Structures are given as C-alpha cells and as structure tokens.
Amino acid sequence: MDLQELFLSMEKYLRSVGYAEATIIRHKYSWNQYSRYCKSKEFDHFDFSEAAKFVKEHYHVDFYEDKSCHSEQECHIFRVFKSLDEFQAGVPITSHRKRQKVEIPTAFSVAIQAYLIEFGKTVKKASIDDANYTLRKFAEYLVKQKICDLNQINITHIIGFRETLKDYVATTRNAWMAKIKDFFEYAYTNNITSQCLANLIVKPRYTPSAKLPSLYSEQEIELLLSKVDQGSPVGKRDYAILLLAARLGMRSGDISNLMFENILWDKDAISFTQEKTGQAQILPLLNDVGDAIVNYLREGRPKSEEQHIFLKANAPYSKLSSAAMHPIMEKYAKLAKLKNDLPRKYGLHAFRHSLSSNLLKKKTPLPVISEILGHLKTETTSVYARVDTNNLKQCALDVPFALNFRGDDDEKNNV
C-alpha cells in the first residue's frame, strides 16, 4: 500500500486498540514528517531502512546504534516506525509497543485514594489527576521491585525511582518527587507508615527561574504568521489559534477549551476560566483576532454540533486537543525558518514568554502584563519576562490602560 493508505489504516488500527488521542497525534506528526521526506526523495511507499535514514537525519536517532539505555524520545520514534513496518508486513505488532498494566496492591491503592481525597480539598481536578498519575507510576515501580508494603520502602527504592525519571526535565523530576514526599508525610501523619519516609527525599537545590525562556521577536512572530495559508480551512483554523497565543498570550489548553459562549461579541471580549489556575480571565477581542475567528467559523470550520470552537480537520470533528497545538506552531516556525537553538524551543507557550518580553520592551507596566497573562502575582510575570533592575525602574506602577495593551486609540479594544 502507498504511504497515505498505510497511515490511514494504521491510525484506524491504533484507535481500534484503544490508543489515547494524544498518542495518535504524536504518531501522525512523525508520519507527516516522514511523508515530506519521502516526497523530497520521490518515494511513495514505506521502507524501514529508509525510515531509519530519515530518523537519523531528522531526529539524530540511530536505530542501529548499540547502547544499553535509550531515552523516551528514542523509544517513541522507534516504536512509531517499527509498528508501521510490522503493520505493513501483516505480522503481529510487537507487544513492547504497549506497556502492560501493572496490578497495584490494594494497600497502595487505598493509601493513594485517601491521600487524593485530602489533597483534593484545596486544589483543582487537574492537580488531583497529576498527583494520581505520579503516585500510580511510583506504585508500579515498587511492585516491579517486589515491594508490597509501604513500610518496606528504603532509600534504594527512592533513588531507583528517581533514576527512571532521568529523561524528564528537571522541573518534572522535582515536581514528581515533591508529590511523593507530600504523600509520605500524609501517610506518616495518618499512621499508614511507621516511619516518616518523607525524610528520605531531600529537596534539590533547583531554581526554576534559572531556565531561560523561549523568546521570539515581534518580527519573527509576524514572519511565522505570514507563512499560514489562510486560503485553506486548516490554515484559517491555525491562523486564529496562533493569533490567540501571539496577541493575547493564551495557553494551549485554554485555546483548546474555548467555546462559543466564551466569545462576548457584543463586548468585544473573550471570557473564560483558565485551565491551569482555575481563575476567571477576561481579554479584549482584538480586531485581527476576532476577524480570524470569524473567518474560520464561516469558511473553515466543519459543520458540527460541537460547542468547542476549534475542531479537528478530519472526521470525527471533535475538539482539537491541546496536544495538537505544539505541532501547529512548529510547522509554521519551520516554514519561516526560525531557529530553535537551545534554550529556545518551538511551542505555543513560547508566545506567552515573547508577549511579556516584547511588552516589557515597550515599557508596559509589569502589573499590566500580569493582568494580560492572567497571573495572580507579578513575581510570576517577572520570571516569564526575566526582568532586570533597569527595566523595573522604568516601569510605572499605575495601570490606567490595563487592557488596551496594544496602544490602540479605538475604544473597541477596551473591555
């Protein structure tokens, strides 16, 4: 079968065996990259040896390199193309592609659920889900180490589990270990464990603000936006998404969750609850943003009863997930030939960093930027903007034009 037929059949298979939509999107993204490679080489079929050449050239991953440890990214890329090879050959897809479910002992499950109930009294559901995922992963690791009782845990198990997180960024590793430490403190306080296991986890000396943000200049952002084909339905959708991120600094999750009821056309405003903080946010519906949304709704959006604004381009026309936002930004950044040399990365969240930085360069007061980004504290904004003393001294603290941050005289942009 040709490439596109293979991809469509494989996508149907992944759905039939219950793969998560976010995982399927990751597969499709790699397939699309390979498809463009094949087009440049004038190939119209899948060949694993050619796929290996593509992966080595594009991802700098060598399928045939013999080493004892592979990163999560390397394993994922290998699974993507190995499964295509097996599927095309009509042989059973190897079981290593899908991790077997680990049965967690009842004692672990009961302790975790009790902790989550207490933890959930002061946080939102997303935080509870994150904590549940972290603790279940830790419990699965313990089961593999033949630990069936929390009191059997020692420092060796703590170090061993942290070692399994080595391919994650430092912020993720530390967040996971902090959650486990909090769980241990709860378990000891409530007599679930006989010793305070939290003492085995030492808080690392790590400062999140030390990581430089990904910044793009206004000129680079405009160049990226100019690469969007606004004549196609997908281009109309992508353009509106990119504008919401670039002009208003909206997070990918909030864009994904945006519904018709959130657009207050009569007030030229966008009103929604932030997914990350749970706080209400009102932003001005700027002219170009509003025009892009209208253009997509009229001429690009598939006919659907779905109340979320942004939908998938192919049936079934369900809500476009936040996981699909990163490939959108990366696609046009590459078309614009924008460099992503470390520490700068592709990703929709880079628009938030860039917006705060570019506004600061225009002497926009820090409290104004905080309000635009939906931060409760200006300290959070200062981390995003990486402000220095000189910029702070030049920023006035009164906010007479809190939402008219583009400097437009038109009152239509004030909410």
Protein Blocks (a to p, Z undefined) as FASTA:
>chain_A
ZZklmmmmmmmmmmmnopafklmmmmmmmmmmmmmmmmmnopabdcfklmmmmmmmmnop
afkbccfbdcfklmmmmmmmmmmmmmmnopacdfklpccdddddfklmmmmmmmmmmmmm
mmcfklmmmmmmmmmmmmmmmmmnopabfklpcfklmmmmmmmmmmpcfklmmmmmmmmm
mmmmmmmmnomafbdfklmpccddddfklpccddddfklmmmmmmmpcfkbmklmmmmmm
mmmmmmnopafklmmmpcfklpcfknopacdddfklopacdddddfklmmmmmmmmmmmm
ccdfbfbfbdcfbdcdddddfklmmmmmmmmmmmnopafbdfbdcdfklmmmmmmmmmmm
nopafklmmmmnopabfklmmmmnopafklmmmpcfbdfblmlmnopablklpZZ
